[in-house]
Amino acid sequence: NSIPALFTVNPYTDIREETQKQFNYMKAIVEEEYGYPFINFNILYDELNIDFSRDFYNEAHMNTSGAVKFTRYLAAYLSGHYNLEDKRQNEEYSSWNASYETWRKRADAAIETINTKVKEGTYDE
């Protein structure tokens, strides 16, 4: 249907050699056979500025701090590679802005809690 798509493997910490081989195999199929882009974010930790001591809830899930970093990187990639309309000033989408403001306040509080717990050494509690 000529619909643009992007395939990703989102960041997590428990990457084993066999798993990486599977990702490489999937990347080859997606890119070479079907012509779609494929990003394995597990090889972009430096670009994402991932800090394993504070950016993951557990080995398979990012916490708010990590999610913010990942989302910023992904948003920049999408903006740079796809023609996406910015709807932030569009009144029809004002509820998106309100939802974002609510999320932003909660995210700021969560990141503050993460930073405090890391500093105190109580992050795993």
Disulfide bonds with the S-S distance in Angstrom:
none
